[in-house]
């Protein structure tokens, strides 16, 4: 399975998210201080995500450790799919 989201920067139940896989109910947020206007905005975003069930990856996860992060994401998607399959039984 290739970890390609069906949507990016989309609204999911009133929350704008970076990457989302609807069929798995799985959301990933990408965090980078550089994409927030202020330190407060960055900290606010991190705090909001802690209150959600989103998986978060940092700039370093994507840019510096891309292949390892893609592998981790693949595993998480497989786990999400398996959990959904168990519910269907």
N, C-alpha and C positions, 0 to 999 in steps of 0.2 A: 504494500500500500504506500503510495506517495503522499506525504503530508501537504497537500495543496488545499487550502481553504476554499469553500464555495463563495465566500464573500470576505471583503476586507473593509474596515472602517464603515461598518453598517450598524443599524439600530437593531438590537436584540432585546425585546421586552423593555423598551425605554432606556437602554444603556448602549451608548456607542462603543463598539468593540473593534479591535484590530483584525482579528481572524476568527471565523466561526464555521463550524461544521454542524449544520442543522440536524443531519441524520443521526449524529451521535450526541447531540445536546452539549457540544464541547466548544469552549471558547479559549482563545489564547490572547493575552495582552503582551505587547512589546513595549518595554520601558527603556527610555533614554532621557537623561536630563536635558539633552540638547533640543528635544522636541517640545519642551514646556517653556512657557514665557518666563517663568520665575521658579526659584527653588520652592516657594510655597505651592505653586501649581503642581510641581513634580511630586512633592510630599503628599499633597491632597489626592492625587491620582493613585499613588501607592496605597494610601489609607482606604480609599474607596474600593480598590481591588481586593484588599484583605477581607473586606466584608462580603465578597462575592465568591462564587465557585470557579472563577477563571484561573487558568494556569498562566503564570507570568514568566517571560524570558527577558533578559536584559540585552542591551546592545552588544555586550561582550559575548553573550551566549550565541547570538546570531552571527556577528561579524568575525569574532576570534575563534569560536568553537562551533562553527556551522555544521559540520558533518556529525559531531557528537550530539548537538542539539536536535538535528533532524532525526537521528536515531531515537533519541529520548521521546520526541514528539510522536514518532511512529508507534512506539511502545504504548504511549498514553492513549493514542487513538484506538489501538487494538484492544486495550483494556476497556475503553468506553464502549466499543462495539460488543465485546464479550458480555459486558454488564447488561446491555440492551437485549442481547440474544437470550440471556438467562431469564429476563423478565417476560419474554415472549413464550417461554415454555409452559 
